[in-house]
């Protein structure tokens, strides 16, 4: 296949390129040349440098493609430009959206038929969810149903993740000591390994699929407790999994109730990754159906492999400060209080 990837050098894009090359596809990436320039030098990949906000740059893309995969569309105006510029040059337009487009309601599971967020009314400003939902509507407006595909991932994790939300937990387990664990250990959590997502996107492109698919994981129901237990086992005791140097410093989980977390001023998600309060409507973001994607071929690698890969990557990049997670000082203070 001849595939155009908009993006391709940061996180999902770089794994997507790798997955496509492994299947023998011809790849063109269209990007600004600002993130990881030269990442794919000395490969067969064609690069077109340009800004998706500029029609004249999009017009540089003169080839015809079997599929366009848009990994970084956020501004509705940008999607309108790219769709208009490329709709006559591709058989299929695959847009990577997000499960954030869904309305959330306490205790209600989400599938592809669930209601989407409503667009804001002035003076309320648009946000990530409403912008992505609007981008989806633009695809439906400008393309026939058999010409586009929308994939809505959950939290994407893995090597080169710039958000560090998953990585925080891997590094924290590696550091050892008493680890503050949030809320109920039996609370559901969901995320998807970027490599599994990339493989799934390429498989959908190969089959020229259309419609909408959620892309979350792992395949079996996962709890926060099982996730952290698996991280401990992978980094400290499982010699069959490559996770860098095995550790000897003891680590122990201390589960702290949501009430105590709030009392300590600890906030959900970015400061305490993977924690969404159980009584919050947002907790439904951890209850997203994988049935349709599984039927279409989404496969999940063992959780230990994801943990090991993130650990190895994080160790290789050194002591770089994380973009998410609880500070050591705040963790110690909270642990001493409860």
C-alpha positions in Angstrom: 0.0 0.0 0.0 1.0 3.6 -0.5 0.3 5.4 2.8 0.5 9.0 3.8 0.9 9.8 7.5 0.3 13.3 8.7 2.7 13.6 11.6 5.0 10.7 12.1 8.0 11.8 14.2 6.8 12.2 17.8 4.9 9.4 19.5 2.1 7.5 17.8 3.4 8.6 14.4 6.9 7.1 14.8 5.4 3.8 15.9 2.9 3.9 13.1 5.7 4.4 10.6 7.6 1.4 12.1 4.5 -0.8 11.9 3.8 0.2 8.3 7.4 -0.5 7.2 7.3 -3.9 8.9 4.4 -4.8 6.6 6.3 -3.6 3.5 4.2 -0.5 2.7 5.4 2.6 1.0 5.3 5.5 3.4 5.2 9.3 3.0 5.2 11.5 6.1 4.0 15.0 6.0 5.3 17.1 8.9 6.8 20.5 9.8 10.3 19.1 10.4 10.4 20.5 13.9 10.1 17.3 16.0 13.0 14.8 15.8 14.3 16.0 12.4 16.2 13.3 10.6 14.5 10.5 12.5 13.9 8.6 9.3 17.0 9.6 7.4 18.6 6.8 5.5 15.3 4.9 5.2 12.9 4.4 2.3 10.4 6.8 3.7 9.5 9.9 1.7 9.3 13.1 3.7 7.4 16.2 2.7 8.0 19.1 5.0 5.1 21.5 5.4 2.5 23.0 7.6 -1.0 21.5 7.5 -2.4 24.9 8.2 -1.2 26.1 4.8 -3.0 24.9 1.6 0.1 25.5 -0.5 2.0 23.1 1.7 -0.7 20.4 1.4 -0.7 20.9 -2.3 2.9 19.6 -2.4 1.4 16.1 -1.8 0.9 15.2 -5.4 0.8 11.4 -5.2 -2.3 9.2 -4.9 -2.6 7.2 -1.7 -4.4 4.1 -0.6 -4.8 5.6 2.8 -4.1 8.9 4.6 -3.6 8.4 8.4 -4.0 11.7 10.3 -2.4 11.3 13.7 -2.4 14.9 14.9 -5.6 16.7 13.7 -7.0 18.9 16.4 -8.1 22.2 15.0 -11.3 21.9 12.9 -9.9 24.4 10.4 -6.9 22.2 9.8 -9.0 19.1 9.2 -11.1 21.0 6.7 -8.0 22.0 4.8 -6.4 18.5 4.8 -9.6 16.8 3.8 -10.3 19.2 1.0 -6.7 18.9 -0.2 -6.5 15.1 -0.1 -10.0 13.7 -0.7 -9.4 13.3 -4.4 -5.9 11.8 -3.7 -6.8 8.9 -1.4 -9.1 6.0 -1.2 -9.5 6.2 2.6 -8.9 8.9 5.3 -8.2 7.5 8.7 -8.6 10.1 11.5 -7.1 9.4 15.0 -9.6 10.9 17.4 -10.1 10.2 21.1 -12.5 8.6 23.5 -12.7 12.0 25.1 -15.4 12.9 22.5 -17.9 10.8 24.5 -20.3 12.2 27.0 -19.5 10.7 30.4 -22.0 9.5 33.0 -21.3 7.9 36.3 -21.5 4.1 36.1 -22.3 4.0 32.4 -20.1 2.0 30.0 -19.2 3.5 26.6 -19.3 2.0 23.1 -19.2 3.4 19.6 -22.9 4.3 19.7 -22.6 6.4 22.9 -23.5 10.1 22.7 -20.8 12.6 22.0 -20.0 15.8 23.8 -22.1 18.9 22.9 -20.5 21.8 21.3 -19.9 24.8 23.6 -22.1 27.9 23.4 -20.5 31.3 23.6 -18.8 32.6 25.6 -17.7 29.1 26.7 -14.4 28.1 25.0 -13.9 24.9 23.1 -11.8 22.2 24.7 -9.9 19.1 23.5 -13.0 16.9 23.5 -15.2 19.3 21.6 -12.5 20.2 19.1 -11.9 16.5 18.3 -15.7 15.9 18.0 -16.0 18.8 15.6 -13.1 17.4 13.6 -15.0 14.1 13.3 -18.1 16.0 12.0 -16.1 17.7 9.3 -15.0 14.3 8.0 -18.6 13.2 7.8 -19.5 16.5 6.1 -16.9 16.3 3.3 -16.4 12.6 2.7 -18.7 9.7 1.8 -19.2 7.1 4.5 -17.1 4.6 2.5 -14.1 7.1 2.3 -13.2 7.6 6.0 -12.5 5.9 9.2 -12.4 7.2 12.8 -10.4 5.5 15.5 -10.9 6.7 19.1 -8.0 5.6 21.4 -8.0 5.8 25.1 -4.8 6.8 27.0 -1.9 5.8 24.7 1.2 4.6 26.5 4.6 3.2 25.6 8.1 4.2 24.7 8.5 7.9 23.6 5.2 8.9 25.4 5.6 12.7 25.9 2.9 12.9 28.6 4.7 10.6 31.1 1.4 9.6 32.7 2.1 5.9 32.4 5.8 6.3 32.7 5.4 8.0 36.1 4.2 4.7 37.6 7.0 2.7 36.0 9.7 5.0 37.3 8.1 5.3 40.7 8.0 1.5 41.1 11.7 1.3 39.9 12.7 3.9 42.6 11.3 1.6 45.3 10.3 2.5 48.8 6.7 3.1 50.0 4.6 4.0 47.0 1.4 6.0 47.3 -1.3 4.1 45.4 -4.5 5.9 44.7 -8.0 4.9 45.9 -9.5 1.5 45.4 -7.1 -1.2 44.1 -10.1 -2.9 42.3 -10.9 0.3 40.3 -10.9 -0.3 36.5 -8.2 1.2 34.4 -7.7 1.3 30.7 -4.9 2.3 28.3 -3.4 1.0 25.1 0.2 0.2 24.1 1.1 2.6 21.3 2.6 -0.4 19.3 -0.7 -2.3 19.5 -2.5 0.8 18.4 -0.1 1.3 15.5 -0.5 -2.3 14.4 -4.3 -2.0 14.6 -4.4 1.2 12.5 -2.3 -0.4 9.8 -4.5 -3.5 9.8 -7.6 -1.3 9.4 -5.9 0.6 6.5 -5.0 -2.6 4.8 -8.6 -3.8 4.9 -9.9 -0.4 3.8 -12.2 -0.4 6.9 -14.7 2.5 7.4 -16.8 3.5 10.4 -15.8 4.1 14.0 -13.7 2.0 16.4 -12.7 2.5 20.0 -9.1 1.5 20.7 -8.5 0.9 24.3 -7.1 -2.0 26.4 -5.9 -4.2 27.7 -8.1 -6.9 26.3 -9.0 -8.3 29.7 -10.4 -6.1 32.4 -7.6 -4.5 34.3 -7.6 -3.0 37.8 -5.2 -0.4 39.3 -4.1 -3.0 41.7 -3.3 -5.6 39.1 -1.4 -3.0 37.0 0.8 -2.0 39.9 1.3 -5.6 41.1 2.4 -6.5 37.5 4.8 -3.5 37.5 6.3 -4.7 40.8 6.7 -8.3 39.5 8.1 -7.2 36.1 10.7 -4.8 37.5 11.7 -6.8 40.6 11.1 -10.5 40.0 10.3 -11.7 36.5 13.6 -12.7 34.9 11.8 -13.8 31.7 10.8 -10.3 30.8 13.4 -7.8 29.5 13.1 -4.8 31.8 16.6 -3.5 32.1 18.5 -4.3 35.3 16.4 -6.0 37.9 16.1 -4.1 41.1 16.8 -5.1 44.7 15.6 -2.0 46.6 12.3 -3.1 48.2 9.0 -1.5 47.1 5.7 -1.5 48.8 2.3 -0.2 47.8 0.3 1.9 50.3 -3.2 2.4 49.2 -4.7 5.8 50.2 -8.4 6.5 50.0 -9.8 9.1 47.6 -11.0 11.1 50.6 -7.5 11.3 52.0 -6.0 12.1 48.5 -8.4 15.0 48.2 -7.6 16.1 51.8 -3.9 16.1 50.9 -4.6 18.3 47.8 -3.6 15.6 45.3 -5.4 16.0 42.0 -6.5 13.3 39.6 -5.0 12.3 36.3 -1.9 14.5 35.7 -0.7 14.7 39.3 -1.9 11.2 40.1 -1.9 9.4 36.7 -4.6 6.8 36.0 -6.7 8.0 39.0 -10.2 9.2 38.2 -12.4 9.4 41.3 -14.9 6.5 41.4 -17.9 8.8 42.0 -16.9 11.0 39.0 -18.7 10.9 35.7 -15.2 10.7 34.2 -14.7 7.2 35.6 -16.7 6.0 32.6 -13.6 6.7 30.5 -12.2 3.6 32.0 -15.2 1.6 31.0 -15.0 1.7 27.2 -16.0 -1.3 25.2 -13.3 -3.1 23.2 -15.7 -5.6 21.5 -15.9 -4.0 18.1 -12.1 -3.4 17.8 -11.4 -6.9 18.9 -13.6 -8.3 16.2 -11.8 -6.1 13.7 -8.4 -7.5 14.8 -7.1 -5.4 17.7 -4.7 -7.4 19.7 -3.0 -6.6 23.0 0.5 -7.7 24.0 1.0 -8.8 27.7 1.0 -6.0 30.1 4.5 -7.0 31.4 5.9 -6.3 27.9 4.5 -2.8 27.9 5.9 -2.1 31.4 9.3 -3.6 30.5 9.6 -1.5 27.3 8.7 1.7 29.0 11.1 1.0 31.8 14.0 0.3 29.3 13.2 3.5 27.4 12.9 5.6 30.5 16.2 4.3 31.9 17.9 5.1 28.6 16.9 8.7 28.6 18.3 9.3 32.1 17.0 11.4 34.9 14.9 13.7 32.7 12.1 15.4 34.7 8.7 13.9 34.1 5.7 15.9 32.7 3.2 14.1 35.0 3.1 12.6 38.4 3.2 13.3 42.1 6.4 15.1 43.4 8.5 13.1 45.9 8.0 15.8 48.5 4.2 15.8 48.3 4.1 12.0 48.3 6.2 11.7 51.5 4.1 14.4 53.2 0.8 12.6 52.2 2.1 9.2 53.3 3.2 10.5 56.6 -0.3 11.9 57.2 -2.3 8.7 56.8 
